[in-house]
Amino acid sequence: MSFLANEALQTRFVKALNANADFRTQTQWFDGSVLLEVDADRLWLKVYRGKVIDHATAVPPFGYTFKFAGTEAAWKQLLSGKRRWADLTYPGKRDFSDDPDLKRVGELEVSIRTEGNLLEAGRMTEAMFQLAYTLQAAAKQR
């Protein structure tokens, strides 16, 4: 199980998202759901008019609008602050600690993939930055 399976973290995260004024502003006209996938663990978030109104650890029969999926190692880079959300989700190599000779410059890789309705995901870009950094803050609380 990954960090995402922790129920206390899920509760803190949802509560923090609903308290985040920037997230509320950016999602005020969004009616959809976002799925976070860390290895085999999932957290489905139903967002309506600026609030997370429901969440679950399984995807409901009607699915999700878009999702972010990656390994726990990738997500932990976000949570630790080692990598930024844009570094993990936008194509391109920005971390060359594993490639000191820069042989992999120009590779188009992502550590956390975006899948589903990419138009809606793109429209919700700023909200997803807020979501990522709210998750990071919630994970630091114990």
N, C-alpha and C positions, 0 to 999 in steps of 0.2 A: 504494500500500500504506500502511496505517496503522501506528501503533505496535504494534498487536496482532499483526502478522505477524512481529515480531522473535522469533526462536526463543530467544535468550538471555533475553529478558524472560519468555517463557512458562515457561521452566525455573525462573527465579528465583521467579516468581509461584507456581507449583505447590509448589515447595519451601517457600516462606514460608507458604502456606496450611496445609500439613501441619505446620508448626512453630507455628502459631497456636493456642494452647490454647483460646481462646474460640471459634474456628471449629470446632475438633474437638468441643468440648462441645455447641455448638448443632446440629451435624450428626450427632451420635452415633447417632440413630435415623432418619437419612435414607438412602434408597437411590434415587438418581435422578441426573439430570444437569442441568447448568446450561450454557446457551449464552450466550456474550458475543458480541455482534455490533457491530462498529465499521465503519460503511459496508459494504463488501463482505467485510471480513475477519471470520473467526469463530474462536472458541476454545471448544471443547466440553470440559466438565469432568465426568467421571464421579465422583460422590461416594458413598462407601459407608462407613457406620459411622464417620464422623468424618474420613475421609481422601479425598483426591483420588487415586483408584487408576488413572486413565487420563486422557489428554487428547489432543485432535486438533484439526486446523485445518479439518476438515470434519465435518458431522453424519453419524453412522452411520445405517444404514437404520432403526434402531429409534427415531430422533429424540432428543428432549430432553424433560425434564420441564417446564422453563420457560426463558425467555430474557430477556435485557436487550439491547435494540437501540437504537442512536442514532448520530448523526453523530460523526465524529472530533472535531469542534469541541466537542460536548457532553462527550464523554469526557475531552477535554483540560482542560476546566474542572474536572473532578474531580481529574485528575492534578496540575494546577497548584495546587490548593487554593482556586481562585477560587470554586467552588461546592461545596456539600456533597452527599452521596449523596441525602439526603432532598429537597433542592432540585431535583435532576435527575430523580428518579423518582416523586415524589408530586405529584398534580395541584395546581395553584395557582401563580401567579406570585409569586416572592419577590425577583427581581432586577429592579430598575426602572432600571438604568443606561441602558437604551435607551428609557425612557419617563419622562422627568423630570416630565411633567405628570400622571402617574398615570392616564392614560386607559384603561389595560388592567387596572386593578384588578379582581379577580374572575374573570379568565380562568382556565380550567382546562386548563393545558397541562403536558405533561411533555417533557423533553428526551431522556430515556432511557426507552423504553417497556418494560413488562413484558408478556410474551405467554406463552401456554401454560396450564399448570395453575396458575391464580391462587390456588387454595386452598393448594397446596404452596408457592407463592412467598410467600404470606402467612404460612404456618407457619414458613418459613425466614427471616423478616424480619431477625432479629438476625444470623443467619449471613451474610446478604447484605450487611449493613453491614460485617461483618468482612472479607468478600470484597472489597468496594469499597476499603476503606482499606488492605488488604494489597496490592491492585493498585497503589494510589497509591504506597505505599512501595517496592514492587518497581520501579516505573517510574523512581523517583528514583535508584536504584542504577545504576551504569554499569559 
